[in-house]
Amino acid sequence: MAMDNEYLMQFVEETSFYNRIVLSHLLPSNLWEHLPHFLQTWLRNYLAGNLLYFISGFLWCFYIYYLKLNVYLPQDAIPTRKAMFLQIHVAMKAMPCYTLLPTVSECMIESGWTRCYSRVGEVSWVLYIVSIATYLVLVEFGIYWMHRELHDIKPLYKYLHATHHIYNKQNTLSPFAGLAFHPLDGILQAVPHVVALFIVPIHFTTHLGLLFLEAIWTANIHDCIHGNIWPVMGAGYHTIHHTTYKHNYGHYTIWMDWMFGSLRDPILEEFGNNDITKKAD
Protein backbone atom coordinates (compact mmCIF):
# COMPACT_ATOMS: atom_id res chain seq x y z
CA MET A 1 0.00 0.00 0.00
CA ALA A 2 1.13 3.55 -0.65
CA MET A 3 2.44 5.30 2.44
CA ASP A 4 2.81 9.05 2.92
CA ASN A 5 5.67 10.62 4.83
CA GLU A 6 3.55 11.28 7.90
CA TYR A 7 2.67 7.59 8.15
CA LEU A 8 6.29 6.50 7.60
CA MET A 9 7.36 8.80 10.42
CA GLN A 10 5.44 6.54 12.79
CA PHE A 11 7.97 3.78 12.07
CA VAL A 12 10.88 6.17 12.63
CA GLU A 13 9.37 7.37 15.91
CA GLU A 14 8.83 3.80 17.03
CA THR A 15 12.39 2.68 16.27
CA SER A 16 13.71 5.85 17.93
CA PHE A 17 11.64 4.99 21.00
CA TYR A 18 13.13 1.48 21.15
CA ASN A 19 16.60 2.94 20.65
CA ARG A 20 16.16 5.29 23.61
CA ILE A 21 14.81 2.54 25.87
CA VAL A 22 17.74 0.19 25.25
CA LEU A 23 20.62 2.60 24.80
CA SER A 24 19.74 4.96 27.66
CA HIS A 25 19.81 2.03 30.10
CA LEU A 26 23.05 0.50 28.82
CA LEU A 27 25.27 3.37 27.67
CA PRO A 28 26.06 6.96 28.68
CA SER A 29 24.12 9.36 26.46
CA ASN A 30 27.29 10.97 25.07
CA LEU A 31 28.24 7.64 23.45
CA TRP A 32 25.13 7.27 21.32
CA GLU A 33 22.95 10.39 21.09
CA HIS A 34 25.11 12.00 18.40
CA LEU A 35 25.05 8.89 16.19
CA PRO A 36 22.93 8.78 13.02
CA HIS A 37 19.58 7.01 13.37
CA PHE A 38 20.78 3.94 11.42
CA LEU A 39 23.79 3.45 13.72
CA GLN A 40 21.68 3.95 16.82
CA THR A 41 19.33 1.24 15.57
CA TRP A 42 22.20 -1.13 14.83
CA LEU A 43 23.74 -0.48 18.26
CA ARG A 44 20.41 -1.18 19.94
CA ASN A 45 20.01 -4.43 18.00
CA TYR A 46 23.60 -5.43 18.75
CA LEU A 47 23.32 -4.84 22.50
CA ALA A 48 19.84 -6.39 22.74
CA GLY A 49 20.99 -9.40 20.69
CA ASN A 50 23.95 -9.99 22.99
CA LEU A 51 21.81 -9.68 26.11
CA LEU A 52 19.23 -12.10 24.72
CA TYR A 53 21.93 -14.58 23.67
CA PHE A 54 23.75 -14.62 27.00
CA ILE A 55 20.73 -14.46 29.29
CA SER A 56 18.80 -17.20 27.49
CA GLY A 57 21.93 -19.35 27.03
CA PHE A 58 23.18 -19.11 30.61
CA LEU A 59 19.75 -19.63 32.18
CA TRP A 60 19.00 -22.62 29.97
CA CYS A 61 22.42 -24.20 30.59
CA PHE A 62 22.11 -23.63 34.35
CA TYR A 63 18.71 -25.29 34.36
CA ILE A 64 19.47 -28.39 32.27
CA TYR A 65 23.13 -28.97 33.24
CA TYR A 66 23.00 -28.13 36.96
CA LEU A 67 19.51 -27.91 38.43
CA LYS A 68 18.31 -30.89 36.38
CA LEU A 69 21.58 -32.81 36.09
CA ASN A 70 20.92 -36.43 35.01
CA VAL A 71 17.22 -35.66 34.59
CA TYR A 72 17.25 -34.57 30.95
CA LEU A 73 20.81 -35.54 30.00
CA PRO A 74 23.35 -37.96 31.45
CA GLN A 75 26.65 -36.56 32.69
CA ASP A 76 28.59 -37.79 29.64
CA ALA A 77 26.22 -35.93 27.27
CA ILE A 78 26.92 -32.51 28.79
CA PRO A 79 29.29 -30.43 26.66
CA THR A 80 32.55 -29.24 28.15
CA ARG A 81 33.12 -25.62 29.15
CA LYS A 82 35.72 -25.46 26.37
CA ALA A 83 33.11 -26.43 23.76
CA MET A 84 30.64 -23.85 25.06
CA PHE A 85 33.27 -21.08 25.19
CA LEU A 86 34.20 -21.89 21.59
CA GLN A 87 30.54 -21.58 20.57
CA ILE A 88 30.29 -18.23 22.36
CA HIS A 89 33.48 -17.05 20.63
CA VAL A 90 32.10 -17.94 17.18
CA ALA A 91 28.75 -16.29 17.94
CA MET A 92 30.39 -13.10 19.25
CA LYS A 93 32.47 -12.73 16.08
CA ALA A 94 29.30 -12.99 14.00
CA MET A 95 26.96 -10.90 16.17
CA PRO A 96 27.83 -7.50 14.59
CA CYS A 97 26.84 -8.93 11.19
CA TYR A 98 23.76 -10.76 12.49
CA THR A 99 22.32 -7.57 13.94
CA LEU A 100 22.91 -5.67 10.72
CA LEU A 101 20.05 -7.61 9.08
CA PRO A 102 17.23 -6.39 11.37
CA THR A 103 18.75 -2.90 11.17
CA VAL A 104 18.56 -2.94 7.37
CA SER A 105 15.04 -4.39 7.50
CA GLU A 106 13.94 -1.57 9.82
CA CYS A 107 15.46 0.95 7.39
CA MET A 108 13.46 -0.57 4.52
CA ILE A 109 10.30 -0.48 6.64
CA GLU A 110 10.89 3.18 7.52
CA SER A 111 11.35 3.92 3.81
CA GLY A 112 7.98 2.35 2.93
CA TRP A 113 9.38 -0.47 0.83
CA THR A 114 7.66 -3.30 2.69
CA ARG A 115 4.07 -4.23 3.57
CA CYS A 116 4.56 -3.56 7.29
CA TYR A 117 1.97 -1.54 9.16
CA SER A 118 2.55 0.46 12.31
CA ARG A 119 -0.45 -0.16 14.58
CA VAL A 120 -2.35 -3.37 15.32
CA GLY A 121 -5.58 -1.37 15.25
CA GLU A 122 -5.14 -0.67 11.53
CA VAL A 123 -6.41 -4.18 10.72
CA SER A 124 -8.90 -6.59 12.26
CA TRP A 125 -7.70 -9.15 14.78
CA VAL A 126 -8.60 -11.91 12.31
CA LEU A 127 -6.35 -10.37 9.65
CA TYR A 128 -3.61 -9.78 12.24
CA ILE A 129 -3.58 -13.47 13.23
CA VAL A 130 -3.90 -14.73 9.64
CA SER A 131 -1.02 -12.50 8.54
CA ILE A 132 1.23 -13.81 11.32
CA ALA A 133 0.39 -17.40 10.39
CA THR A 134 1.09 -16.71 6.70
CA TYR A 135 4.32 -14.91 7.58
CA LEU A 136 5.50 -17.89 9.67
CA VAL A 137 4.66 -20.37 6.89
CA LEU A 138 6.70 -18.32 4.42
CA VAL A 139 9.57 -18.07 6.91
CA GLU A 140 9.45 -21.82 7.56
CA PHE A 141 9.50 -22.57 3.82
CA GLY A 142 12.32 -20.12 3.19
CA ILE A 143 14.52 -21.27 6.05
CA TYR A 144 13.98 -24.92 5.14
CA TRP A 145 15.23 -24.43 1.58
CA MET A 146 17.99 -22.00 2.54
CA HIS A 147 19.25 -24.48 5.12
CA ARG A 148 18.97 -27.41 2.74
CA GLU A 149 20.89 -25.60 -0.01
CA LEU A 150 23.61 -24.69 2.49
CA HIS A 151 24.11 -28.46 2.75
CA ASP A 152 23.51 -29.46 -0.88
CA ILE A 153 25.66 -26.79 -2.54
CA LYS A 154 29.13 -27.99 -1.58
CA PRO A 155 31.01 -24.64 -1.64
CA LEU A 156 28.32 -23.10 0.59
CA TYR A 157 28.67 -25.95 3.04
CA LYS A 158 32.47 -25.97 2.97
CA TYR A 159 33.01 -22.23 3.39
CA LEU A 160 29.93 -21.25 5.40
CA HIS A 161 27.78 -23.91 7.06
CA ALA A 162 30.59 -26.27 8.10
CA THR A 163 31.50 -23.76 10.82
CA HIS A 164 28.26 -24.67 12.59
CA HIS A 165 28.53 -28.42 11.97
CA ILE A 166 31.77 -28.94 13.88
CA TYR A 167 29.27 -29.54 16.69
CA ASN A 168 28.18 -32.97 15.50
CA LYS A 169 27.82 -35.02 18.67
CA GLN A 170 25.42 -34.74 21.57
CA ASN A 171 28.20 -33.80 24.00
CA THR A 172 29.37 -30.93 21.78
CA LEU A 173 25.96 -29.28 21.33
CA SER A 174 24.68 -26.69 23.79
CA PRO A 175 22.23 -23.76 23.75
CA PHE A 176 25.21 -21.52 22.93
CA ALA A 177 25.63 -23.37 19.61
CA GLY A 178 22.36 -21.81 18.43
CA LEU A 179 24.12 -18.73 17.03
CA ALA A 180 27.57 -20.23 16.41
CA PHE A 181 27.57 -19.71 12.63
CA HIS A 182 29.71 -18.11 10.00
CA PRO A 183 28.28 -14.54 9.84
CA LEU A 184 27.03 -14.90 6.25
CA ASP A 185 25.47 -18.28 7.05
CA GLY A 186 23.49 -16.79 9.93
CA ILE A 187 22.32 -13.89 7.79
CA LEU A 188 21.25 -16.16 4.91
CA GLN A 189 19.12 -18.28 7.22
CA ALA A 190 17.43 -15.17 8.61
CA VAL A 191 16.79 -13.57 5.20
CA PRO A 192 13.35 -15.28 4.83
CA HIS A 193 12.14 -13.10 7.72
CA VAL A 194 12.96 -10.03 5.63
CA VAL A 195 11.68 -11.40 2.30
CA ALA A 196 8.32 -12.15 3.93
CA LEU A 197 7.94 -8.42 4.71
CA PHE A 198 7.50 -7.74 0.99
CA ILE A 199 4.80 -10.39 0.61
CA VAL A 200 2.66 -10.37 3.75
CA PRO A 201 1.22 -7.38 5.64
CA ILE A 202 2.75 -7.73 9.09
CA HIS A 203 2.74 -5.59 12.20
CA PHE A 204 6.12 -3.88 12.66
CA THR A 205 6.73 -4.68 16.33
CA THR A 206 5.48 -8.24 15.85
CA HIS A 207 8.05 -8.71 13.09
CA LEU A 208 10.85 -7.44 15.36
CA GLY A 209 9.70 -9.69 18.18
CA LEU A 210 9.62 -12.78 15.95
CA LEU A 211 13.07 -11.97 14.58
CA PHE A 212 14.64 -11.67 18.03
CA LEU A 213 12.82 -14.75 19.31
CA GLU A 214 15.05 -16.63 16.86
CA ALA A 215 17.84 -16.36 19.46
CA ILE A 216 15.73 -18.16 22.07
CA TRP A 217 14.42 -20.73 19.60
CA THR A 218 17.85 -21.62 18.25
CA ALA A 219 19.15 -22.03 21.81
CA ASN A 220 16.27 -24.42 22.51
CA ILE A 221 16.81 -26.68 19.49
CA HIS A 222 20.50 -27.16 20.32
CA ASP A 223 20.01 -28.49 23.87
CA CYS A 224 19.59 -32.15 22.70
CA ILE A 225 16.42 -32.63 24.79
CA HIS A 226 13.58 -34.14 22.78
CA GLY A 227 10.35 -32.45 23.87
CA ASN A 228 8.21 -34.65 21.61
CA ILE A 229 5.55 -32.00 20.97
CA TRP A 230 4.02 -32.58 17.53
CA PRO A 231 4.58 -30.90 15.07
CA VAL A 232 7.38 -28.87 16.65
CA MET A 233 10.90 -29.28 15.22
CA GLY A 234 12.44 -29.73 18.65
CA ALA A 235 15.97 -30.50 19.75
CA GLY A 236 15.54 -34.24 19.24
CA TYR A 237 14.99 -33.70 15.53
CA HIS A 238 17.74 -31.10 15.26
CA THR A 239 20.27 -33.32 17.04
CA ILE A 240 19.69 -35.91 14.29
CA HIS A 241 20.36 -33.14 11.76
CA HIS A 242 23.74 -32.49 13.37
CA THR A 243 24.68 -36.17 13.25
CA THR A 244 23.38 -37.22 9.82
CA TYR A 245 23.78 -33.87 7.97
CA LYS A 246 20.90 -34.70 5.59
CA HIS A 247 17.70 -34.77 7.62
CA ASN A 248 15.47 -32.37 9.56
CA TYR A 249 16.32 -29.05 7.91
CA GLY A 250 13.14 -27.41 9.21
CA HIS A 251 13.03 -24.60 11.71
CA TYR A 252 9.87 -24.38 13.79
CA THR A 253 7.98 -27.45 12.58
CA ILE A 254 8.55 -30.82 10.91
CA TRP A 255 6.06 -30.11 8.10
CA MET A 256 8.54 -29.03 5.43
CA ASP A 257 10.75 -32.07 6.07
CA TRP A 258 7.68 -34.27 5.90
CA MET A 259 6.53 -32.66 2.64
CA PHE A 260 9.96 -32.83 0.96
CA GLY A 261 11.09 -36.25 2.22
CA SER A 262 13.89 -35.30 4.63
CA LEU A 263 12.20 -36.07 7.95
CA ARG A 264 13.76 -38.48 10.44
CA ASP A 265 11.92 -39.05 13.71
CA PRO A 266 14.06 -39.28 16.90
CA ILE A 267 11.68 -41.81 18.49
CA LEU A 268 11.94 -44.16 15.49
CA GLU A 269 15.69 -43.54 15.43
CA GLU A 270 15.96 -44.61 19.06
CA PHE A 271 13.90 -47.78 18.44
CA GLY A 272 16.05 -48.60 15.42
CA ASN A 273 19.26 -48.24 17.42
CA ASN A 274 17.83 -50.41 20.20
CA ASP A 275 16.93 -53.14 17.67
CA ILE A 276 20.48 -53.07 16.28
CA THR A 277 21.90 -53.36 19.82
CA LYS A 278 19.63 -56.33 20.61
CA LYS A 279 20.64 -58.11 17.41
CA ALA A 280 24.29 -57.53 18.23
CA ASP A 281 23.75 -59.03 21.68
C-alpha positions as CSV (number, residue, x, y, z in Angstrom):
1,M,0.0,0.0,0.0
2,A,1.1,3.5,-0.6
3,M,2.4,5.3,2.4
4,D,2.8,9.0,2.9
5,N,5.7,10.6,4.8
6,E,3.6,11.3,7.9
7,Y,2.7,7.6,8.1
8,L,6.3,6.5,7.6
9,M,7.4,8.8,10.4
10,Q,5.4,6.5,12.8
11,F,8.0,3.8,12.1
12,V,10.9,6.2,12.6
13,E,9.4,7.4,15.9
14,E,8.8,3.8,17.0
15,T,12.4,2.7,16.3
16,S,13.7,5.9,17.9
17,F,11.6,5.0,21.0
18,Y,13.1,1.5,21.1
19,N,16.6,2.9,20.6
20,R,16.2,5.3,23.6
21,I,14.8,2.5,25.9
22,V,17.7,0.2,25.3
23,L,20.6,2.6,24.8
24,S,19.7,5.0,27.7
25,H,19.8,2.0,30.1
26,L,23.1,0.5,28.8
27,L,25.3,3.4,27.7
28,P,26.1,7.0,28.7
29,S,24.1,9.4,26.5
30,N,27.3,11.0,25.1
31,L,28.2,7.6,23.4
32,W,25.1,7.3,21.3
33,E,22.9,10.4,21.1
34,H,25.1,12.0,18.4
35,L,25.1,8.9,16.2
36,P,22.9,8.8,13.0
37,H,19.6,7.0,13.4
38,F,20.8,3.9,11.4
39,L,23.8,3.5,13.7
40,Q,21.7,3.9,16.8
41,T,19.3,1.2,15.6
42,W,22.2,-1.1,14.8
43,L,23.7,-0.5,18.3
44,R,20.4,-1.2,19.9
45,N,20.0,-4.4,18.0
46,Y,23.6,-5.4,18.8
47,L,23.3,-4.8,22.5
48,A,19.8,-6.4,22.7
49,G,21.0,-9.4,20.7
50,N,23.9,-10.0,23.0
51,L,21.8,-9.7,26.1
52,L,19.2,-12.1,24.7
53,Y,21.9,-14.6,23.7
54,F,23.7,-14.6,27.0
55,I,20.7,-14.5,29.3
56,S,18.8,-17.2,27.5
57,G,21.9,-19.3,27.0
58,F,23.2,-19.1,30.6
59,L,19.8,-19.6,32.2
60,W,19.0,-22.6,30.0
61,C,22.4,-24.2,30.6
62,F,22.1,-23.6,34.3
63,Y,18.7,-25.3,34.4
64,I,19.5,-28.4,32.3
65,Y,23.1,-29.0,33.2
66,Y,23.0,-28.1,37.0
67,L,19.5,-27.9,38.4
68,K,18.3,-30.9,36.4
69,L,21.6,-32.8,36.1
70,N,20.9,-36.4,35.0
71,V,17.2,-35.7,34.6
72,Y,17.3,-34.6,31.0
73,L,20.8,-35.5,30.0
74,P,23.4,-38.0,31.4
75,Q,26.7,-36.6,32.7
76,D,28.6,-37.8,29.6
77,A,26.2,-35.9,27.3
78,I,26.9,-32.5,28.8
79,P,29.3,-30.4,26.7
80,T,32.6,-29.2,28.1
81,R,33.1,-25.6,29.1
82,K,35.7,-25.5,26.4
83,A,33.1,-26.4,23.8
84,M,30.6,-23.8,25.1
85,F,33.3,-21.1,25.2
86,L,34.2,-21.9,21.6
87,Q,30.5,-21.6,20.6
88,I,30.3,-18.2,22.4
89,H,33.5,-17.0,20.6
90,V,32.1,-17.9,17.2
91,A,28.8,-16.3,17.9
92,M,30.4,-13.1,19.2
93,K,32.5,-12.7,16.1
94,A,29.3,-13.0,14.0
95,M,27.0,-10.9,16.2
96,P,27.8,-7.5,14.6
97,C,26.8,-8.9,11.2
98,Y,23.8,-10.8,12.5
99,T,22.3,-7.6,13.9
100,L,22.9,-5.7,10.7
101,L,20.1,-7.6,9.1
102,P,17.2,-6.4,11.4
103,T,18.8,-2.9,11.2
104,V,18.6,-2.9,7.4
105,S,15.0,-4.4,7.5
106,E,13.9,-1.6,9.8
107,C,15.5,0.9,7.4
108,M,13.5,-0.6,4.5
109,I,10.3,-0.5,6.6
110,E,10.9,3.2,7.5
111,S,11.3,3.9,3.8
112,G,8.0,2.4,2.9
113,W,9.4,-0.5,0.8
114,T,7.7,-3.3,2.7
115,R,4.1,-4.2,3.6
116,C,4.6,-3.6,7.3
117,Y,2.0,-1.5,9.2
118,S,2.5,0.5,12.3
119,R,-0.5,-0.2,14.6
120,V,-2.4,-3.4,15.3
121,G,-5.6,-1.4,15.3
122,E,-5.1,-0.7,11.5
123,V,-6.4,-4.2,10.7
124,S,-8.9,-6.6,12.3
125,W,-7.7,-9.2,14.8
126,V,-8.6,-11.9,12.3
127,L,-6.3,-10.4,9.6
128,Y,-3.6,-9.8,12.2
129,I,-3.6,-13.5,13.2
130,V,-3.9,-14.7,9.6
131,S,-1.0,-12.5,8.5
132,I,1.2,-13.8,11.3
133,A,0.4,-17.4,10.4
134,T,1.1,-16.7,6.7
135,Y,4.3,-14.9,7.6
136,L,5.5,-17.9,9.7
137,V,4.7,-20.4,6.9
138,L,6.7,-18.3,4.4
139,V,9.6,-18.1,6.9
140,E,9.4,-21.8,7.6
141,F,9.5,-22.6,3.8
142,G,12.3,-20.1,3.2
143,I,14.5,-21.3,6.1
144,Y,14.0,-24.9,5.1
145,W,15.2,-24.4,1.6
146,M,18.0,-22.0,2.5
147,H,19.2,-24.5,5.1
148,R,19.0,-27.4,2.7
149,E,20.9,-25.6,0.0
150,L,23.6,-24.7,2.5
151,H,24.1,-28.5,2.7
152,D,23.5,-29.5,-0.9
153,I,25.7,-26.8,-2.5
154,K,29.1,-28.0,-1.6
155,P,31.0,-24.6,-1.6
156,L,28.3,-23.1,0.6
157,Y,28.7,-25.9,3.0
158,K,32.5,-26.0,3.0
159,Y,33.0,-22.2,3.4
160,L,29.9,-21.3,5.4
161,H,27.8,-23.9,7.1
162,A,30.6,-26.3,8.1
163,T,31.5,-23.8,10.8
164,H,28.3,-24.7,12.6
165,H,28.5,-28.4,12.0
166,I,31.8,-28.9,13.9
167,Y,29.3,-29.5,16.7
168,N,28.2,-33.0,15.5
169,K,27.8,-35.0,18.7
170,Q,25.4,-34.7,21.6
171,N,28.2,-33.8,24.0
172,T,29.4,-30.9,21.8
173,L,26.0,-29.3,21.3
174,S,24.7,-26.7,23.8
175,P,22.2,-23.8,23.7
176,F,25.2,-21.5,22.9
177,A,25.6,-23.4,19.6
178,G,22.4,-21.8,18.4
179,L,24.1,-18.7,17.0
180,A,27.6,-20.2,16.4
181,F,27.6,-19.7,12.6
182,H,29.7,-18.1,10.0
183,P,28.3,-14.5,9.8
184,L,27.0,-14.9,6.3
185,D,25.5,-18.3,7.0
186,G,23.5,-16.8,9.9
187,I,22.3,-13.9,7.8
188,L,21.3,-16.2,4.9
189,Q,19.1,-18.3,7.2
190,A,17.4,-15.2,8.6
191,V,16.8,-13.6,5.2
192,P,13.3,-15.3,4.8
193,H,12.1,-13.1,7.7
194,V,13.0,-10.0,5.6
195,V,11.7,-11.4,2.3
196,A,8.3,-12.2,3.9
197,L,7.9,-8.4,4.7
198,F,7.5,-7.7,1.0
199,I,4.8,-10.4,0.6
200,V,2.7,-10.4,3.7
201,P,1.2,-7.4,5.6
202,I,2.8,-7.7,9.1
203,H,2.7,-5.6,12.2
204,F,6.1,-3.9,12.7
205,T,6.7,-4.7,16.3
206,T,5.5,-8.2,15.8
207,H,8.1,-8.7,13.1
208,L,10.9,-7.4,15.4
209,G,9.7,-9.7,18.2
210,L,9.6,-12.8,16.0
211,L,13.1,-12.0,14.6
212,F,14.6,-11.7,18.0
213,L,12.8,-14.8,19.3
214,E,15.1,-16.6,16.9
215,A,17.8,-16.4,19.5
216,I,15.7,-18.2,22.1
217,W,14.4,-20.7,19.6
218,T,17.9,-21.6,18.2
219,A,19.1,-22.0,21.8
220,N,16.3,-24.4,22.5
221,I,16.8,-26.7,19.5
222,H,20.5,-27.2,20.3
223,D,20.0,-28.5,23.9
224,C,19.6,-32.1,22.7
225,I,16.4,-32.6,24.8
226,H,13.6,-34.1,22.8
227,G,10.4,-32.4,23.9
228,N,8.2,-34.7,21.6
229,I,5.6,-32.0,21.0
230,W,4.0,-32.6,17.5
231,P,4.6,-30.9,15.1
232,V,7.4,-28.9,16.7
233,M,10.9,-29.3,15.2
234,G,12.4,-29.7,18.7
235,A,16.0,-30.5,19.7
236,G,15.5,-34.2,19.2
237,Y,15.0,-33.7,15.5
238,H,17.7,-31.1,15.3
239,T,20.3,-33.3,17.0
240,I,19.7,-35.9,14.3
241,H,20.4,-33.1,11.8
242,H,23.7,-32.5,13.4
243,T,24.7,-36.2,13.3
244,T,23.4,-37.2,9.8
245,Y,23.8,-33.9,8.0
246,K,20.9,-34.7,5.6
247,H,17.7,-34.8,7.6
248,N,15.5,-32.4,9.6
249,Y,16.3,-29.0,7.9
250,G,13.1,-27.4,9.2
251,H,13.0,-24.6,11.7
252,Y,9.9,-24.4,13.8
253,T,8.0,-27.5,12.6
254,I,8.5,-30.8,10.9
255,W,6.1,-30.1,8.1
256,M,8.5,-29.0,5.4
257,D,10.7,-32.1,6.1
258,W,7.7,-34.3,5.9
259,M,6.5,-32.7,2.6
260,F,10.0,-32.8,1.0
261,G,11.1,-36.2,2.2
262,S,13.9,-35.3,4.6
263,L,12.2,-36.1,7.9
264,R,13.8,-38.5,10.4
265,D,11.9,-39.1,13.7
266,P,14.1,-39.3,16.9
267,I,11.7,-41.8,18.5
268,L,11.9,-44.2,15.5
269,E,15.7,-43.5,15.4
270,E,16.0,-44.6,19.1
271,F,13.9,-47.8,18.4
272,G,16.1,-48.6,15.4
273,N,19.3,-48.2,17.4
274,N,17.8,-50.4,20.2
275,D,16.9,-53.1,17.7
276,I,20.5,-53.1,16.3
277,T,21.9,-53.4,19.8
278,K,19.6,-56.3,20.6
279,K,20.6,-58.1,17.4
280,A,24.3,-57.5,18.2
281,D,23.8,-59.0,21.7
